Amino acid sequence: MRVQVDGETFTVGVEDVHAAVGDAAVQAMPVTGSPTDGPIAAGAHHPLKSHSDGAPVEAAAADPVLKAPLPGVIKSIAVQPGQRVAVGDELLVIEAMKMDNVIRASRAGAVSTVYVTEAGRVAYGDPLLEFAD
């Protein structure tokens, strides 16, 4: 098969990976950096952080400001200022790379401020909303 990239042509071959791997287990690649770098959104489990028994660690609920766990576009907002939420309630949805990421509450409380609007863009760490209590 021929593939053209930036005007240059390459000849590539495709091999049957299953035949090459067989029934061997595939090992995960090591991850560099700290799994606690940056904020973790309420309701989001950090994919690299867990208890020794494998259970995910909840995001710290002490910070009243919920920050974006990833960059994207706000697809929907399920809460408004003054609304009370329970643990697990949907707060908003961030679309990133054509995937909907539902952000849920990891704490109960009242929403005091919503900093974003639908169809607005957010960067990693941007404030999304704030809890009053």
Secondary structure, DSSP 8 states (H G I E B T S, - for coil): -EEEETTEEEE-----HHHHHTT---------S-TT-S---TT---TT-B-TTS-B----S--SEEE-SS-EEEEEE---TT-EE-TT-EEEEEEETTEEEEEE-SS-EEEEEE---TT-EE-TT-EEEEE--
